[in-house]
Amino acid sequence: MAPGNRAPVAAALSPDVRTFTLDEFRFSAGEIVTPMTLAYEMWGTLAPTRDNAVLICHALTGDSHVRDLANPDDSRAGWWNPLVGPGRVFDTDRYFVICANVPGSCYGSTGPTSRHPADGRRYNMRFPLVSIGDMVRAQRALLDRLGVRRLAAVTGGSIGGLQSLEWAVAYPDFVERAIILAAGARLSTQGIALNEIGRRAIVADPRWNGGDYEPEHGPDDGLAIARMAAMLTYTSADDLAARFGRRPASQPTSEPNFGGAFDVESYLQYQGLKLVRRFDANSYLILTRAMDRYDVAEGRGSDGEAFSRVRARVLTVGISSDWLFPPEQVRAVADGILAAGGQAEYREINSIQGHDAFLKEWGQLDALLRPFLMDCLVARGPPRPPVIDHKLVQPEQHYQVSEVTAFLQRKTLVTDTAQVTATDQSADAADQALHYAFETLALHAGQEDPDPTTRARAVPIYQTTSYVFDNADHAADLFGLRAVGNIYTRIMNPTQDVFERRIAALEGGVAALATASGQAAIFLSITNIAGAGDEIISSASLYGGTYNLFAQTLPHLGINVQFVDGGDPENFRAAITPKTRAIYAETVGNPRLDTLDIRAVADIAHAAGIPLIVDNTFPSPYLLTPIEHGADIVVHSATKFIGGHGTSIGGVIVDSGTFDWNASGKFPGLTEPDPTYHGVRYVETFGPAAFAVKARTQLLRDLGPAISPLNSWLFLQGLETLPLRMERHSENALRVAQFLAGHPAVTWVLYPGLSNHPTHELARRYHRHGYGAIIGFGIKGGLEAGRRLINSVKLFSLLANVGDAKSLIIHPASTTHSQLNEEEQLATGATPDFIRLSVGIEAVNDLLADLDQALRAATANPA
């Protein structure tokens, strides 16, 4: 087999490769290499808390070049480009991503091609036997040198998956999440056998010479054959048949009397030649042996004992057609961790591409990995303001930042490490900050301790109108905002307070205000900063009730609203005038389901000195956190997904605490004295929570859209299961959307999770854990067919709501948007044939069957 011109291995290195050198490194076999160098690349920025790092472990013949950089000298594609970068699964605007070339390889790390310091000759087969544990220990030394305190995630496929598992077992307190792709607890006997065939081919090549060869004259034939054998383990029979069949190739076979070659033969030969030109045979021998020898139970007694060490949340991903690490072996790791009391889940890529699907099935990988990582760093970088008790500061008291921070660290689950003073920025101080995942906050935020009166673990319902004052002075201090406490349930209530604290924690804000409805939350958020003569700008893609409020009611109060097409952020900029006081939009528009470019619109608003207010009802904070992307105020109809069961009406406003009301100069209501509270200046007195405090003590007091204690309590029950429900909503909705897209009775489908949605890329950038429950589609036959469809469904309920655990259906043009004229309906996206679904958490096959029978009934030709 003629290999052609071999390119020096070093030429394959990216110009962005860095190196890290240890004075010495002791391998698990006992041998010491002095010095030991690791080649690595990195993307993104390490957060001040030093816990946003993601380690990616490469496959057998891979290297550190995970992602391309904008380097004109770098012609090689990163091997995981679709998954790493701004807005991608491993978001480099959020994570500090690292990949290191393993010891024993030939891409810059010390290995057989390196020269021994004692004699200057190449190590070749004098290089020590390498283990998966050695790879992980070397990576740990690198992370320590880079200042990483904790890994947000570690991931890799094949031999990289073995490393990810070893990380979770060997360093349980260092890893938050581990993603194990196409790997099990050990390689099968058959896998070892195939590796040995490849090694025998190399050793049998006369140019191997016991391992003592120069790279330009190495055992190319043996290495090429080894690669050809390995390729059969990386693909599947169905994949080979689909790609090549028994088609003849244009090139002859190596033996003339064999006749013409098959396409599959040419393919294998090509793969062999490719590896020869970029990899070293001795490295191949050493690394395949490391793969063979790995056993998670070695030195740990048993699989169960090894798995009991795992503290990370683990995702194992199998591939349906993989026979190197069959799906049942990958699933067994997740099952073993679960049996040992850990947190693990198994997911599967459905593909005929075999083992290598983890390097090819980008869409499925994105859909599996993104939800698993969505709430990672929910309480960490980028830094967010703390969850502040909106009642904690009394007028005429000006707390120093350090005092406020100390109070918050005693009272809340989420702390702002950015506010820790310079003298406290030590490793010990950082460790003292409390950081919890979204699921934990959904259960505990706002009530870290049992009820102080009854010691009840569950939040009590304080069904009372008012509260007894200690004495006349105490009453006067409360009414004058000089003391902390409850006055009247129209303004505040202990049950309501827990709900507000919890939703603020989940959204990443400083304070929240619950209201009687979502409409009340929207109204208060606008009138808190705008009055007669002021203007706001709103995206036209709005819920019908909000559109009416903005188009009819607010103008009657002297607040004019200008509607723009929110699909282009520059439309907002063009509409801003000196009278503009806010930009308003829905994170996911109703009914268009168009995702707002939150960061771009926030930047435009801030450049004009005005806040961005967003309605985050459809995604919920589990799928999308707008404050993280620059939004200043977030509103919700808590009636929908926050409640989740159609039992309660309510709304909530979340204040990010990040907008500088003083610097803007446009909001005297927040910066000038309020005569109804003895001249209090909200920003001066209440700092980051000024917006929320003013909305409560002024507007809620005067207008009265108060939430009931019972509804606050019911919303708390909803929040406890929000992560679980939103994952199921999203999974079911994606299946339903895909089903509708292929149904002959459907003309079009709108769902952010489908690649053909106009804002799908924005949805990918901003969403986490999935794309939500809401689907829009058009039915053949238009309005009349739509009516027949609605009358034919059995599981889907016809009602004016979304976000129920049960599946819902409605025709917006004749219901939720019926108050709008035809032009306004079209502007919002409520076309005559539009059917909206809110997909529930039922068994998805039952939902598909119900829709199928209803669609067929609706579009059947009348007898």
Residue, then its C-alpha position, 0 to 999 in steps of 0.5 A: m500500500a503506497p502511502g504517498n507523501r507523508a506530512p510531518v505530524a507537527a504540521a497538523l498542529s493549530p497555531d493556537v496550541r499552547t503548552f504546559t510543562l510539569d517538571e516531572f510526571r509519574f505514570s501509574a505504571g511507575e515510570i517517570v517522564t521528566p519533563m512532561t508537556l501537555a499541548y492544549e487549546m482554550w476558548g472563552t474566559l474563566a469567570p472570577t469564580r473560576d468554576n465555569a470551565v468545560l473540559i473536552c476530551h478528544a478521541l483516540t487519534g484526535d487532538s486539542h483542536v476542538r474549534d476554529l478561531a479567526n486565525p488566517d494561518d489555521s486551515r484545519a477545521g475544529w472537530w466539534n465546531p458545531l457544538v463549541g462557540p458563542g450561542r452553541v451548546f458549549d457557549t464560549d460567551r458563558y463557558f471557559v472551554i479547554c481541550a488538552n492533547v493526552p500524554g502519549s499522543c503526537y500533537g504537541s504533548t509528550g509522547p513516543t515522538s518526543r525526545h528523551p532529555a538524557d540522550g536526545r533520541r526519540y522515546n519511541m517504545r521506551f515511552p511509559l505505558v499510559s492509562i486513562g487515569d494518567m490522562v486525567r491526572a495530567q489534565r487535572a494538573l493543567l486545570d490547576r495551573l490555569g486556576v480552575r476551581r471546579l469543572a462545570a462539565v467534562t465531556g468526550g466520546s469513545i476514549g474521551g468518554l472513558q476519560s469523562l467517566e474517570w473524571a467523575v469517579a476520580y475527582p467527585d468534588f471537582v466535577e459538576r456534570a459529566i457527559i459520557l458519549a459512546a463509552g461504557a465502564r470498560l471496552s468489550t472483549q470484542g473491542i480489545a480483539l479488534n484493537e489487537i488486530g490493528r496493533r499486530a498489523i503495525v508490529a508486523d510491518p518491517r519498518w516498525n523495527g521494534g518501534d525505532y523508526e523515524p516518523e518519515h519512514g515509519p510502518d505506514d502500511g501497518l498503521a493504515i491497515a490498523r486504521m482500516a480495521a478500526m473504521l469497521t468498529y466506528t461505522s455500522a453495516d447499514d451505514l456502509a451499505a447505504r453509502f457504498g453498497r456493492r458499487p465498483a470503484s474507479q481505482p483498481t485493487s491492490e492485486p490486479n487479478f482481483g478485478g476492480a475494487f469496490d467503493v468500500e475498499s477505496y474508502l477504507q484505503y483512503q481512511g488508512l492513508k489519511l491517518v498515516r499522514r497525520f498520526d504516529a504508529n507508536s502513539y497508536l499502539i500506546l493509546t489503544r492499549a490504554m483504551d483496552r486496559y481501562d476498567v472503572a472498577e480497577g482498584r475500586g472493588s466493583d462497579g458499584e463502589a466506583f459509581s458510589r463515588v460520583r457526585a456529578r450529574v451524569l448524562t450517558v449517550g449511546i448510539s443505536s448502531d454502535w457496536l464498539f460501545p453498544p447502547e446497553q453498555v452505555r446505559a449500564v453506566a447511568d443505571g449503575i450510578l443511579a443504583a449507587g444513589g447518584q444522579a444520572e440519565y441515559r439518552e440515545i442517538n438514533s443513527i445508522q452512522g455507528h460509533d462515529a455518530f458523536l462526531k456527526e449527528w450535530g442536531q441530535l447532539d445539540a438536542l440532547l446536550r443543551p437541555f442537560l447543560m441549560d441550568c448549569l451555572v444558573a447561580r454563577g457566571p456571568p455574575r448576577p445581582p443577588v436576590i434582595d429582600h425588597k423590604l430589607v432597607q429602611p429610608e434614611q439608612h445608607y448601607q455600605v456594599s459590604e454590609v448589604t452583601a453580608f446581609l444577603q449571604r445570611k438571607t438568600l440562596v444566591t449571592d453576588t460574588a462580584q460584590v465581595t470586597a477585594t480583601d475577601q476574594s480568596a479561595d476560602a471566601a469564594d468557597q463560602a458563597l452558596h451556589y445552587a442549581f435551578e432545581t434546588l432553587a425551585l424547591h428552596a429559594g425564599q424559604e431556606d429555613p422552616d417557617p419561623t412560627t410553626r417550624a413547618r417545612a411546607v410554606p404555610i398559607y397566611q390567609t389574613t388581611s392584616y397584621v397586628f402592630d406592636n405599638a403605635d410607634h411600630a405602626a408609624d414606622l411601618f407605614g413610613l417605610r422606616a421598619v421592616g414588616n407586614i402591614y396589609t395583604r394588599i401590599m405584602n403577605p408572608t406566603q406571597d413573599v416566599f413566592e416572590r423571592r423564589i421567582a426572583a432567584l430563578e430569573g436571576g433578579v434582585a426582587a420580585l412583585a406578585t400581582a393579581s394577573g399577568q395583565a396587572a404585572i404588565f400594566l404596573s411594569i409600564t406605569n411604574i416608569a411612564g406617565a402621560g406624555d411618555e411613549i414606549i416601543s413594543s414589538a408587534s408580536l404580542y398576546g392579544g390582551t397585551y396588544n389591546l392594553f398597549a393600543q387602546t388603554l394606555p393611550h387613554l392614559g396618555i402613554n402612547v405605544q409605537f409598534v414595530d416589527g421585532g424581527d429586526p432589532e434596528n426597528f426599535r432603534a429607529a423608533i426611539t424618541p426623547k419621550t421613549r421610556a422603555i422597549y417592551a417585547e415578549t421573549v417568544g412572541n405570541p402567536r408567531l413564536d418568534t424569539l427576540d434577539i434579547r442582547a441586541v435589543a437590550d444594547i439598543a435600549h441601554a444606549a438610549g438610556i431606557p430599560l428593556i422589559v420582556d414578557n418571559t411567560f412562554p419559555s419560563p425561567y427554566l428555558l430562558t433567563p432574559i436578565e442574563h442577556g441584558a433585559d432589565i425587567v421581566v414579567h410573567s403571567a404566572t397563570k401559565f407554566i409557573g402554575g402549570h395546572g390551570t388553577s390560579i390567576g396571577g402575575v409577577i414582575v422581576d427587577s434585575g437590579t442592573f439598570d442605572w435609573n440615576a444615570s439615565g435622567k429620564f425617571p424622576g419617579l424613581t430618583e426624585p422625592d415621593p411625597t406620599y412617603h415623606g419624600v423618599r427617593y427610591v433609588e437612593t434608599f432602596g438601591p438595586a431594588a428601587f423599581a420593585v419597591k416603587a411598584r409595590t409601595q406606590l402602585l400596588r398600594d394605590l391600584g390594588p391588583a393584589i395576589s391572594p395568599l392561596n394563589s401565591w401558595l399554589f404558584l409555589q407548588g407549580l415552581e417545585t415541578l417547573p424543571l420537570r414539567m418544562e422538560r416534558h413539555s419541550e420533549n412532547a412539543l418537539r415530537v408533535a411539531q415534527f409529526l405535524a410537519g410531515h402530516p398531509a393535512v398540515t400546510w405549515v408549522l411554527y415551532p422554535g425547535l424546528s430548523n425551518h423556523p425563521t428565528h430558530e438560530l436565535a432560539r438555539r442561542y437563548h433557549r436551554h433545556g428545550y424550546g417550550a410547549i407552544i406550537g402554531f400550524g395551519i391546516k388545509g382548508g383554512l378556517e372551516a377545517g380548523r373549526r372541524l379540527i377543534n371539534s374533533v380532538k379528544l385529549f386537547s381541551l379548547l380553552a383560552n390558556v396555555g401552560d397547563a399540564k394538560s394539552l390545549i388547543i385554540h383558534p387565536a383569530s376568533t378568540t384571544h386575538s378577536q378584539l383586533n381588526e384584521e390588519e392588527q391580527l395579521a401584524t401579530g401573526a394570528t392568521p385565519d388558518f392559525i391553530r395554536l397548541s399548548v402541548g401538555i405532559e401526557a404520553v406523546n403517542d396518545l397526543l399524536a394519535d388524537l391529532d392524527q384522527a382529528l386532522r383526518a376528520a377535519t380534512a376528509n371530503p364530505a360524503 
